[in-house]
Amino acid sequence: MSKKVGIPKALLYYNFYPAWKVFFNELGAEVITSGNTCKKIIDDGVKSCVDEACLPVKVFVGHVIDLKEKGVDYIFIPRIVSIEPKKYLCAKFLGLPDMVKCLVPDLPEIIDTKIDLYKNDKSLMREIVRTGKKFVSDKAKIYMGYYKALEMQNKFEGIMKMGFSPNEAIKSLEGEDVKVINNGNLKIALLAHSYDIMDDYICMGIVDRLREMGAFVYTIEMIEKNKIEMGVRKLPKDSFWTYGHDILGAGQYFLDNKNVDGVITVSAFGCGPDSLIEDLLERYYKRDGKIPFMSLTIDEHTGEAGILTRLEAFMDLLRWKKGEIVI
């Protein structure tokens, strides 16, 4: 009987799930994901976490508890330090396996593969082999699983560059017939971490809401890397956080090129890096004064009505600027 590996549907699930799934499947394991975020998952995470944890971490812990209740053999919680040279991720990713072990009792074994590409990828291959040996002894098979995972990651990122959100790209790769209605007459850049806007429960389905209101939505994942780097070069100083770097670069790119009608940032309450990044972008956009900018902050108490009201008002403002309505 194949071992069951649980993957929480939270945090970097939205960035790497297809690759993770291929890797474990190639080693003969069955991949089980937690359910979609719901009130129970949120409540379980909030009750188990310290108050100072940000909403995405609380949600992640709730998903771990969901997997524990499903009876998986392992839960995959990688210890992610860096995913590219000379950049780090938020410290919560580095300490996530230890945090979860302390917060949730009686867990199945946690696979805490260390991913640190700050200097090079030599240590990563050792970690890949260490992880793979939990399932097979054949190193060649482990390496093959890893390379197939890389191929899947490239395919996944290519689909998102075609205008699919991470959720839509995942569904497409799993064989669903996904039709994306992303052809509104207003272009909006939605700049945020994937886990803040792809979890429909905590962000009220913001991407679909904007599309229904007539917006063509750009997320970070849809923007070519060279455009992000063009934007970053305009900044006086770069961010050393990978995803903060991408949000800043994309925001500056749209500001320089004036090719969107509005920009919305979304962040979780209590996220220190995001509070700095959003403040910087807001200052740049206010100084320029030509593209409307709005920031949204979410936490476990955020209500749907408040988010929708702000989105509707923002869309009305954009249409007024284009002369489509009179306020």
Contacts in CASP RR format, 6 or more apart in sequence:
PFRMAT RR
TARGET T0000
AUTHOR 0000-0000-0000
METHOD contacts of the structure
MODEL  1
MSKKVGIPKALLYYNFYPAWKVFFNELGAEVITSGNTCKKIIDDGVKSCV
DEACLPVKVFVGHVIDLKEKGVDYIFIPRIVSIEPKKYLCAKFLGLPDMV
KCLVPDLPEIIDTKIDLYKNDKSLMREIVRTGKKFVSDKAKIYMGYYKAL
EMQNKFEGIMKMGFSPNEAIKSLEGEDVKVINNGNLKIALLAHSYDIMDD
YICMGIVDRLREMGAFVYTIEMIEKNKIEMGVRKLPKDSFWTYGHDILGA
GQYFLDNKNVDGVITVSAFGCGPDSLIEDLLERYYKRDGKIPFMSLTIDE
HTGEAGILTRLEAFMDLLRWKKGEIVI
2 28 0 8 1.000
2 29 0 8 1.000
2 30 0 8 1.000
3 28 0 8 1.000
3 29 0 8 1.000
3 30 0 8 1.000
3 73 0 8 1.000
3 74 0 8 1.000
3 134 0 8 1.000
3 135 0 8 1.000
4 29 0 8 1.000
4 30 0 8 1.000
4 31 0 8 1.000
4 32 0 8 1.000
4 71 0 8 1.000
4 72 0 8 1.000
4 73 0 8 1.000
4 74 0 8 1.000
5 24 0 8 1.000
5 29 0 8 1.000
5 30 0 8 1.000
5 31 0 8 1.000
5 32 0 8 1.000
5 72 0 8 1.000
5 73 0 8 1.000
5 74 0 8 1.000
5 75 0 8 1.000
5 76 0 8 1.000
5 111 0 8 1.000
6 31 0 8 1.000
6 32 0 8 1.000
6 33 0 8 1.000
6 34 0 8 1.000
6 67 0 8 1.000
6 70 0 8 1.000
6 72 0 8 1.000
6 74 0 8 1.000
6 75 0 8 1.000
6 76 0 8 1.000
7 13 0 8 1.000
7 17 0 8 1.000
7 20 0 8 1.000
7 21 0 8 1.000
7 31 0 8 1.000
7 32 0 8 1.000
7 33 0 8 1.000
7 34 0 8 1.000
7 67 0 8 1.000
7 75 0 8 1.000
7 76 0 8 1.000
8 33 0 8 1.000
8 34 0 8 1.000
8 60 0 8 1.000
8 62 0 8 1.000
8 63 0 8 1.000
8 64 0 8 1.000
8 66 0 8 1.000
8 67 0 8 1.000
8 75 0 8 1.000
8 77 0 8 1.000
9 17 0 8 1.000
9 33 0 8 1.000
9 34 0 8 1.000
9 35 0 8 1.000
9 36 0 8 1.000
9 37 0 8 1.000
9 63 0 8 1.000
10 34 0 8 1.000
10 37 0 8 1.000
10 56 0 8 1.000
10 59 0 8 1.000
10 60 0 8 1.000
10 62 0 8 1.000
10 63 0 8 1.000
10 195 0 8 1.000
10 199 0 8 1.000
11 56 0 8 1.000
11 57 0 8 1.000
11 59 0 8 1.000
11 60 0 8 1.000
11 93 0 8 1.000
11 96 0 8 1.000
11 195 0 8 1.000
12 78 0 8 1.000
12 80 0 8 1.000
12 93 0 8 1.000
12 194 0 8 1.000
12 195 0 8 1.000
13 33 0 8 1.000
13 195 0 8 1.000
14 166 0 8 1.000
14 167 0 8 1.000
14 170 0 8 1.000
14 194 0 8 1.000
14 195 0 8 1.000
14 198 0 8 1.000
14 199 0 8 1.000
15 166 0 8 1.000
15 194 0 8 1.000
15 221 0 8 1.000
16 153 0 8 1.000
17 33 0 8 1.000
17 170 0 8 1.000
18 152 0 8 1.000
18 153 0 8 1.000
18 155 0 8 1.000
18 156 0 8 1.000
18 169 0 8 1.000
18 170 0 8 1.000
18 173 0 8 1.000
19 149 0 8 1.000
19 150 0 8 1.000
19 152 0 8 1.000
19 153 0 8 1.000
19 156 0 8 1.000
20 31 0 8 1.000
20 76 0 8 1.000
20 149 0 8 1.000
21 31 0 8 1.000
21 152 0 8 1.000
22 145 0 8 1.000
22 148 0 8 1.000
22 149 0 8 1.000
22 151 0 8 1.000
22 152 0 8 1.000
23 145 0 8 1.000
23 146 0 8 1.000
23 148 0 8 1.000
23 149 0 8 1.000
24 31 0 8 1.000
24 76 0 8 1.000
24 135 0 8 1.000
25 31 0 8 1.000
26 141 0 8 1.000
26 144 0 8 1.000
26 145 0 8 1.000
26 148 0 8 1.000
26 149 0 8 1.000
27 132 0 8 1.000
27 135 0 8 1.000
27 136 0 8 1.000
27 141 0 8 1.000
27 142 0 8 1.000
27 145 0 8 1.000
28 135 0 8 1.000
28 136 0 8 1.000
29 74 0 8 1.000
29 135 0 8 1.000
32 67 0 8 1.000
32 70 0 8 1.000
32 72 0 8 1.000
34 41 0 8 1.000
34 62 0 8 1.000
34 63 0 8 1.000
34 64 0 8 1.000
34 66 0 8 1.000
34 67 0 8 1.000
34 70 0 8 1.000
35 41 0 8 1.000
35 63 0 8 1.000
35 66 0 8 1.000
36 200 0 8 1.000
36 201 0 8 1.000
37 59 0 8 1.000
37 63 0 8 1.000
37 199 0 8 1.000
37 200 0 8 1.000
37 201 0 8 1.000
37 202 0 8 1.000
38 201 0 8 1.000
41 59 0 8 1.000
41 62 0 8 1.000
41 63 0 8 1.000
41 65 0 8 1.000
41 66 0 8 1.000
42 58 0 8 1.000
42 59 0 8 1.000
42 62 0 8 1.000
42 201 0 8 1.000
42 202 0 8 1.000
42 300 0 8 1.000
44 61 0 8 1.000
44 62 0 8 1.000
44 65 0 8 1.000
44 66 0 8 1.000
45 58 0 8 1.000
45 59 0 8 1.000
45 61 0 8 1.000
45 62 0 8 1.000
45 65 0 8 1.000
46 58 0 8 1.000
46 300 0 8 1.000
48 61 0 8 1.000
48 62 0 8 1.000
48 65 0 8 1.000
48 103 0 8 1.000
48 104 0 8 1.000
49 57 0 8 1.000
49 58 0 8 1.000
49 61 0 8 1.000
49 103 0 8 1.000
50 103 0 8 1.000
53 61 0 8 1.000
53 92 0 8 1.000
54 92 0 8 1.000
54 268 0 8 1.000
54 269 0 8 1.000
54 270 0 8 1.000
54 271 0 8 1.000
55 202 0 8 1.000
55 268 0 8 1.000
55 269 0 8 1.000
55 298 0 8 1.000
55 299 0 8 1.000
55 300 0 8 1.000
56 193 0 8 1.000
56 195 0 8 1.000
56 196 0 8 1.000
56 268 0 8 1.000
57 92 0 8 1.000
57 96 0 8 1.000
57 99 0 8 1.000
58 300 0 8 1.000
59 195 0 8 1.000
59 199 0 8 1.000
59 202 0 8 1.000
60 96 0 8 1.000
60 100 0 8 1.000
61 100 0 8 1.000
61 103 0 8 1.000
61 104 0 8 1.000
64 75 0 8 1.000
64 77 0 8 1.000
64 100 0 8 1.000
64 104 0 8 1.000
64 107 0 8 1.000
65 104 0 8 1.000
67 75 0 8 1.000
68 75 0 8 1.000
68 104 0 8 1.000
68 106 0 8 1.000
68 107 0 8 1.000
68 108 0 8 1.000
71 108 0 8 1.000
72 108 0 8 1.000
73 108 0 8 1.000
73 109 0 8 1.000
74 108 0 8 1.000
74 109 0 8 1.000
74 110 0 8 1.000
74 111 0 8 1.000
74 134 0 8 1.000
75 100 0 8 1.000
75 107 0 8 1.000
75 108 0 8 1.000
75 109 0 8 1.000
75 110 0 8 1.000
75 111 0 8 1.000
76 110 0 8 1.000
76 111 0 8 1.000
76 113 0 8 1.000
77 96 0 8 1.000
77 97 0 8 1.000
77 100 0 8 1.000
77 110 0 8 1.000
77 111 0 8 1.000
77 112 0 8 1.000
78 97 0 8 1.000
78 111 0 8 1.000
78 112 0 8 1.000
78 113 0 8 1.000
78 114 0 8 1.000
78 115 0 8 1.000
79 93 0 8 1.000
79 94 0 8 1.000
79 95 0 8 1.000
79 96 0 8 1.000
79 97 0 8 1.000
79 112 0 8 1.000
79 113 0 8 1.000
79 114 0 8 1.000
79 115 0 8 1.000
80 89 0 8 1.000
80 93 0 8 1.000
80 94 0 8 1.000
80 96 0 8 1.000
80 115 0 8 1.000
80 116 0 8 1.000
81 88 0 8 1.000
81 89 0 8 1.000
81 93 0 8 1.000
81 94 0 8 1.000
81 114 0 8 1.000
81 115 0 8 1.000
81 116 0 8 1.000
81 118 0 8 1.000
82 88 0 8 1.000
82 89 0 8 1.000
82 115 0 8 1.000
82 116 0 8 1.000
82 117 0 8 1.000
82 118 0 8 1.000
82 242 0 8 1.000
83 89 0 8 1.000
83 115 0 8 1.000
83 117 0 8 1.000
83 242 0 8 1.000
84 117 0 8 1.000
84 242 0 8 1.000
85 117 0 8 1.000
85 118 0 8 1.000
85 119 0 8 1.000
85 120 0 8 1.000
86 118 0 8 1.000
86 240 0 8 1.000
87 118 0 8 1.000
87 240 0 8 1.000
87 241 0 8 1.000
87 242 0 8 1.000
87 245 0 8 1.000
88 118 0 8 1.000
88 240 0 8 1.000
88 241 0 8 1.000
88 242 0 8 1.000
89 241 0 8 1.000
89 242 0 8 1.000
89 243 0 8 1.000
90 241 0 8 1.000
90 271 0 8 1.000
90 273 0 8 1.000
92 99 0 8 1.000
97 110 0 8 1.000
97 112 0 8 1.000
100 107 0 8 1.000
100 110 0 8 1.000
101 107 0 8 1.000
101 110 0 8 1.000
111 131 0 8 1.000
111 134 0 8 1.000
113 127 0 8 1.000
113 128 0 8 1.000
113 130 0 8 1.000
113 131 0 8 1.000
114 123 0 8 1.000
114 124 0 8 1.000
114 127 0 8 1.000
115 124 0 8 1.000
115 127 0 8 1.000
116 123 0 8 1.000
116 124 0 8 1.000
117 124 0 8 1.000
125 146 0 8 1.000
128 142 0 8 1.000
128 143 0 8 1.000
128 146 0 8 1.000
129 139 0 8 1.000
129 142 0 8 1.000
132 142 0 8 1.000
133 142 0 8 1.000
136 142 0 8 1.000
152 173 0 8 1.000
155 173 0 8 1.000
156 169 0 8 1.000
156 170 0 8 1.000
156 173 0 8 1.000
157 221 0 8 1.000
158 169 0 8 1.000
159 169 0 8 1.000
159 172 0 8 1.000
159 173 0 8 1.000
160 166 0 8 1.000
160 169 0 8 1.000
160 219 0 8 1.000
160 221 0 8 1.000
160 222 0 8 1.000
161 221 0 8 1.000
161 222 0 8 1.000
161 224 0 8 1.000
162 222 0 8 1.000
163 180 0 8 1.000
163 182 0 8 1.000
163 222 0 8 1.000
164 172 0 8 1.000
164 178 0 8 1.000
164 180 0 8 1.000
164 222 0 8 1.000
165 180 0 8 1.000
165 198 0 8 1.000
165 207 0 8 1.000
165 217 0 8 1.000
165 219 0 8 1.000
165 221 0 8 1.000
165 222 0 8 1.000
166 194 0 8 1.000
166 198 0 8 1.000
166 219 0 8 1.000
166 221 0 8 1.000
167 198 0 8 1.000
167 200 0 8 1.000
168 178 0 8 1.000
168 180 0 8 1.000
169 221 0 8 1.000
171 178 0 8 1.000
172 178 0 8 1.000
181 211 0 8 1.000
182 211 0 8 1.000
182 216 0 8 1.000
182 217 0 8 1.000
183 216 0 8 1.000
184 211 0 8 1.000
184 214 0 8 1.000
184 215 0 8 1.000
184 216 0 8 1.000
185 214 0 8 1.000
185 216 0 8 1.000
186 214 0 8 1.000
186 215 0 8 1.000
186 216 0 8 1.000
186 261 0 8 1.000
186 262 0 8 1.000
186 315 0 8 1.000
186 318 0 8 1.000
186 319 0 8 1.000
186 322 0 8 1.000
187 215 0 8 1.000
187 216 0 8 1.000
187 218 0 8 1.000
187 259 0 8 1.000
187 260 0 8 1.000
187 261 0 8 1.000
187 262 0 8 1.000
188 210 0 8 1.000
188 215 0 8 1.000
188 216 0 8 1.000
188 217 0 8 1.000
188 218 0 8 1.000
188 260 0 8 1.000
188 261 0 8 1.000
188 262 0 8 1.000
188 263 0 8 1.000
188 264 0 8 1.000
188 318 0 8 1.000
189 218 0 8 1.000
189 250 0 8 1.000
189 251 0 8 1.000
189 254 0 8 1.000
189 260 0 8 1.000
189 262 0 8 1.000
189 263 0 8 1.000
189 264 0 8 1.000
190 197 0 8 1.000
190 206 0 8 1.000
190 207 0 8 1.000
190 210 0 8 1.000
190 217 0 8 1.000
190 218 0 8 1.000
190 219 0 8 1.000
190 264 0 8 1.000
190 266 0 8 1.000
191 219 0 8 1.000
191 220 0 8 1.000
191 247 0 8 1.000
191 250 0 8 1.000
191 251 0 8 1.000
191 263 0 8 1.000
191 264 0 8 1.000
191 265 0 8 1.000
191 266 0 8 1.000
191 281 0 8 1.000
192 219 0 8 1.000
192 220 0 8 1.000
192 247 0 8 1.000
192 265 0 8 1.000
192 266 0 8 1.000
192 267 0 8 1.000
193 243 0 8 1.000
193 247 0 8 1.000
193 267 0 8 1.000
193 268 0 8 1.000
193 274 0 8 1.000
194 219 0 8 1.000
194 220 0 8 1.000
194 221 0 8 1.000
196 202 0 8 1.000
196 203 0 8 1.000
196 266 0 8 1.000
196 267 0 8 1.000
196 268 0 8 1.000
196 298 0 8 1.000
197 203 0 8 1.000
197 205 0 8 1.000
197 206 0 8 1.000
197 207 0 8 1.000
197 219 0 8 1.000
197 266 0 8 1.000
198 207 0 8 1.000
200 208 0 8 1.000
202 298 0 8 1.000
202 300 0 8 1.000
202 302 0 8 1.000
203 266 0 8 1.000
203 298 0 8 1.000
203 307 0 8 1.000
204 302 0 8 1.000
204 303 0 8 1.000
204 304 0 8 1.000
204 307 0 8 1.000
204 308 0 8 1.000
206 266 0 8 1.000
206 296 0 8 1.000
206 307 0 8 1.000
206 311 0 8 1.000
207 217 0 8 1.000
207 219 0 8 1.000
209 307 0 8 1.000
209 308 0 8 1.000
209 311 0 8 1.000
210 217 0 8 1.000
210 264 0 8 1.000
210 311 0 8 1.000
210 315 0 8 1.000
211 217 0 8 1.000
213 311 0 8 1.000
213 312 0 8 1.000
213 315 0 8 1.000
214 315 0 8 1.000
215 315 0 8 1.000
218 254 0 8 1.000
218 260 0 8 1.000
220 228 0 8 1.000
220 243 0 8 1.000
220 246 0 8 1.000
220 247 0 8 1.000
220 250 0 8 1.000
223 250 0 8 1.000
223 253 0 8 1.000
227 250 0 8 1.000
227 253 0 8 1.000
228 245 0 8 1.000
228 246 0 8 1.000
228 249 0 8 1.000
228 250 0 8 1.000
228 253 0 8 1.000
229 249 0 8 1.000
230 249 0 8 1.000
230 253 0 8 1.000
230 256 0 8 1.000
231 248 0 8 1.000
231 249 0 8 1.000
231 250 0 8 1.000
231 251 0 8 1.000
231 252 0 8 1.000
231 253 0 8 1.000
231 256 0 8 1.000
232 238 0 8 1.000
232 245 0 8 1.000
232 248 0 8 1.000
232 249 0 8 1.000
232 252 0 8 1.000
234 249 0 8 1.000
234 252 0 8 1.000
234 256 0 8 1.000
235 248 0 8 1.000
235 249 0 8 1.000
235 252 0 8 1.000
238 245 0 8 1.000
238 248 0 8 1.000
239 245 0 8 1.000
239 248 0 8 1.000
239 273 0 8 1.000
239 277 0 8 1.000
241 273 0 8 1.000
244 273 0 8 1.000
244 274 0 8 1.000
244 277 0 8 1.000
247 265 0 8 1.000
247 274 0 8 1.000
247 277 0 8 1.000
247 281 0 8 1.000
248 277 0 8 1.000
248 280 0 8 1.000
248 281 0 8 1.000
251 263 0 8 1.000
251 281 0 8 1.000
251 284 0 8 1.000
252 281 0 8 1.000
252 284 0 8 1.000
254 260 0 8 1.000
254 263 0 8 1.000
254 291 0 8 1.000
255 263 0 8 1.000
255 284 0 8 1.000
255 285 0 8 1.000
255 288 0 8 1.000
255 291 0 8 1.000
258 290 0 8 1.000
258 291 0 8 1.000
260 291 0 8 1.000
261 291 0 8 1.000
261 292 0 8 1.000
261 318 0 8 1.000
261 321 0 8 1.000
261 322 0 8 1.000
262 291 0 8 1.000
262 292 0 8 1.000
262 293 0 8 1.000
262 294 0 8 1.000
262 314 0 8 1.000
262 318 0 8 1.000
263 281 0 8 1.000
263 285 0 8 1.000
263 291 0 8 1.000
263 292 0 8 1.000
263 293 0 8 1.000
263 294 0 8 1.000
264 293 0 8 1.000
264 294 0 8 1.000
264 295 0 8 1.000
264 296 0 8 1.000
264 314 0 8 1.000
265 274 0 8 1.000
265 277 0 8 1.000
265 278 0 8 1.000
265 281 0 8 1.000
265 293 0 8 1.000
265 294 0 8 1.000
265 295 0 8 1.000
265 296 0 8 1.000
266 295 0 8 1.000
266 296 0 8 1.000
266 297 0 8 1.000
266 298 0 8 1.000
267 274 0 8 1.000
267 275 0 8 1.000
267 278 0 8 1.000
267 295 0 8 1.000
267 296 0 8 1.000
267 297 0 8 1.000
267 298 0 8 1.000
268 274 0 8 1.000
268 297 0 8 1.000
268 298 0 8 1.000
268 299 0 8 1.000
269 297 0 8 1.000
269 298 0 8 1.000
269 299 0 8 1.000
270 299 0 8 1.000
278 295 0 8 1.000
281 293 0 8 1.000
282 293 0 8 1.000
282 295 0 8 1.000
285 291 0 8 1.000
285 292 0 8 1.000
285 293 0 8 1.000
286 293 0 8 1.000
292 314 0 8 1.000
292 317 0 8 1.000
292 318 0 8 1.000
292 321 0 8 1.000
294 310 0 8 1.000
294 314 0 8 1.000
296 307 0 8 1.000
296 310 0 8 1.000
298 307 0 8 1.000
316 325 0 8 1.000
316 327 0 8 1.000
317 327 0 8 1.000
319 325 0 8 1.000
320 326 0 8 1.000
320 327 0 8 1.000
END
